[in-house]
Amino acid sequence: MELRFPDSDVCVHLYDLLEEAETAAGAEVANTGGALQAVHFLHLCEESLQVYGTIPINSLADLDQSQYSSSAQRLGKLHLVWASLFHQQEPPLGYLVLQRPLVGLFLGEDDEDASRTWVRVEVPRVRHSTRNLTIGVRCCMHCCRPIPLERVRAVPDAYLCVGCKSTLERKENSNEPRNHNSR
């Protein structure tokens, strides 16, 4: 079944099994020469649809750094498992096909196995008929890695992991003007 993700131009195909989504996305990559992002979290926020997940590090070989933040990523289809729409699918939720050249990616940290890296792809909203929406395990807006469920439960509006939040606070504290008294 093909449909559009709410308020975006992203074409979505839904599957019963993750293996079916992977096979279809893999065929699209083979036909288009694109790259395959394993999707872990979808967040429809005020200005964009944000897709968090991992891609093979070797896919970044042709990443055009000059277009890194100035151009939008050209997208193929989003291949999702039905169960992900009901928060019943463990990551990955499916796969997003990224067309080459790879531009506009927000790079996070490398994954533990060092063959994949965490990325965020942002797709501008074309309509605003839907309130904010999330699907999947929430990911950090800075490093793009999953935020532990314990943190999300403790701080429901957290969009930074503990490590990135601590780093940000240290930077903010180091930038504060210091009051030097001569006493």
Phi, psi and omega per residue, in radians:
M1 nan 2.353 -3.141
E2 -1.999 2.366 3.076
L3 -2.640 3.131 3.111
R4 -1.851 2.445 3.058
F5 -1.167 2.453 -3.061
P6 -0.885 2.346 3.036
D7 1.073 0.347 3.125
S8 -2.425 3.016 3.067
D9 -1.732 0.291 -3.116
V10 -1.393 2.158 3.121
C11 -1.448 2.239 -3.081
V12 -2.025 2.336 2.971
H13 -1.987 2.369 -3.118
L14 -1.936 2.480 -3.064
Y15 -2.327 2.744 3.083
D16 -1.330 -0.631 -3.053
L17 -2.164 2.582 3.100
L18 -1.057 -0.654 3.140
E19 -1.072 -0.653 3.103
E20 -1.148 -0.742 3.120
A21 -1.099 -0.746 -3.125
E22 -1.138 -0.719 3.135
T23 -1.108 -0.812 -3.135
A24 -1.140 -0.757 3.125
A25 -1.146 -0.703 3.103
G26 -1.071 -0.687 3.097
A27 -1.146 -0.688 3.103
E28 -1.124 -0.729 3.097
V29 -1.078 -0.766 -3.140
A30 -1.088 -0.635 -3.118
N31 -1.380 -0.475 -3.047
T32 -1.910 -0.249 -3.075
G33 1.324 0.344 -3.120
G34 -1.400 -2.946 3.086
A35 -2.108 2.676 -3.045
L36 -1.909 2.078 3.071
Q37 -1.746 2.146 3.015
A38 -1.370 2.052 -3.025
V39 -1.505 2.209 3.107
H40 -1.945 -0.409 -3.043
F41 -2.741 2.339 3.046
L42 -2.071 2.307 -3.141
H43 -2.356 1.990 3.061
L44 -1.626 1.820 -3.099
C45 -1.878 -2.964 -3.018
E46 -0.947 -0.784 -3.027
E47 -1.868 -0.317 -2.998
S48 -2.724 2.884 2.902
L49 -1.640 2.136 3.126
Q50 -1.877 2.236 -3.124
V51 -2.022 2.010 -3.123
Y52 -1.816 2.470 3.093
G53 3.042 -2.850 -3.114
T54 -2.101 2.627 3.004
I55 -2.316 2.705 3.085
P56 -1.074 2.386 -3.135
I57 -1.023 -0.622 -3.135
N58 -1.152 -0.251 3.065
S59 -1.245 -0.310 -3.089
L60 -1.479 -0.005 -3.083
A61 -1.004 -0.581 -3.121
D62 -1.839 0.338 3.108
L63 -1.106 2.129 -3.119
D64 -1.542 1.707 -3.084
Q65 -1.095 -0.462 -3.140
S66 -1.185 -0.416 3.132
Q67 -1.838 0.168 -2.993
Y68 -0.874 -0.898 -3.064
S69 -1.961 -0.023 -3.045
S70 -1.750 -0.225 -3.086
S71 -2.144 2.651 3.085
A72 -1.464 2.592 3.091
Q73 -1.270 2.352 3.006
R74 -1.420 2.297 -3.036
L75 -1.994 2.596 2.907
G76 -1.614 -2.476 -3.098
K77 -1.634 2.703 3.033
L78 -1.738 2.023 -3.091
H79 -1.813 1.815 -3.058
L80 -1.985 2.730 3.020
V81 -1.560 2.368 3.135
W82 -0.845 -0.783 -3.055
A83 -1.050 -0.430 -3.141
S84 -1.134 -0.496 3.138
L85 -1.220 -0.324 -3.126
F86 -1.945 0.321 3.135
H87 0.982 0.638 -3.126
Q88 -2.060 0.292 -3.106
Q89 -2.122 2.160 3.028
E90 -1.241 2.594 3.112
P91 -1.060 2.554 0.004
P92 -1.335 2.644 3.130
L93 -1.443 -0.344 -3.088
G94 2.852 -2.686 -3.036
Y95 -2.466 2.482 3.052
L96 -2.008 2.310 3.111
V97 -1.616 2.139 3.107
L98 -1.795 2.212 -3.136
Q99 -1.449 2.663 3.115
R100 -1.605 2.623 0.022
P101 -1.284 2.604 3.118
L102 -1.333 2.007 3.126
V103 -2.357 2.794 3.033
G104 1.216 0.334 3.097
L105 -1.486 2.498 3.011
F106 -1.786 1.890 -3.045
L107 -1.427 2.371 3.064
G108 -1.839 -2.435 -3.117
E109 -1.710 2.767 3.054
D110 -1.226 2.608 3.108
D111 -1.320 2.928 -3.082
E112 -0.994 -0.632 -3.071
D113 -1.447 -0.013 3.065
A114 1.091 0.117 3.079
S115 -1.765 -0.172 -3.129
R116 -2.266 2.715 3.061
T117 -2.277 2.594 3.132
W118 -1.401 2.360 3.127
V119 -2.422 2.770 2.996
R120 -2.175 2.281 3.066
V121 -1.940 2.282 3.118
E122 -1.964 2.257 3.122
V123 -2.047 2.098 -3.112
P124 -1.023 2.482 3.050
R125 -1.271 2.453 3.107
V126 -1.804 -0.275 3.075
R127 -2.460 2.926 3.099
H128 -2.312 0.956 -3.118
S129 -1.639 -0.213 -3.068
T130 -2.081 2.441 3.035
R131 -1.244 2.995 3.124
N132 -0.936 2.571 -3.010
L133 -2.582 2.451 3.068
T134 -2.284 2.518 3.084
I135 -2.366 2.179 3.074
G136 1.781 -3.016 -3.134
V137 -1.352 2.165 -3.104
R138 -1.035 2.423 -3.133
C139 -2.047 2.654 -3.136
C140 -1.175 2.325 -3.134
M141 -1.227 -0.286 -3.124
H142 -1.682 -0.995 -3.070
C143 -1.637 -0.146 3.088
C144 1.228 0.099 3.134
R145 -1.513 2.737 3.117
P146 -1.048 2.460 3.048
I147 -1.559 2.252 3.141
P148 -0.985 2.455 -3.100
L149 -0.996 -0.592 3.129
E150 -1.051 -0.706 3.125
R151 -1.198 -0.729 3.140
V152 -1.098 -0.693 3.101
R153 -1.162 -0.687 -3.119
A154 -1.282 -0.652 -3.121
V155 -2.271 1.500 -3.013
P156 -1.000 -0.465 -3.139
D157 -1.728 0.318 -3.131
A158 -1.260 2.226 3.032
Y159 -2.167 0.251 3.013
L160 -2.238 2.465 3.056
C161 -1.274 2.947 -3.109
V162 -1.033 -0.769 -3.125
G163 -1.066 -0.818 -3.126
C164 -1.216 -0.650 3.092
K165 -1.093 -0.769 3.119
S166 -1.101 -0.764 3.121
T167 -1.071 -0.784 3.128
L168 -1.077 -0.765 3.134
E169 -1.126 -0.692 3.101
R170 -1.094 -0.740 3.119
K171 -1.123 -0.754 3.128
E172 -1.098 -0.721 -3.141
N173 -1.184 -0.602 -3.138
S174 -1.310 -0.349 3.127
N175 -1.560 -0.156 -3.141
E176 -1.216 2.440 3.093
P177 -1.142 2.439 -3.114
R178 -1.689 2.385 3.113
N179 -1.658 1.856 -3.120
H180 -1.721 1.899 3.062
N181 -1.540 2.550 -3.119
S182 -1.549 0.096 3.132
R183 -1.188 nan nan
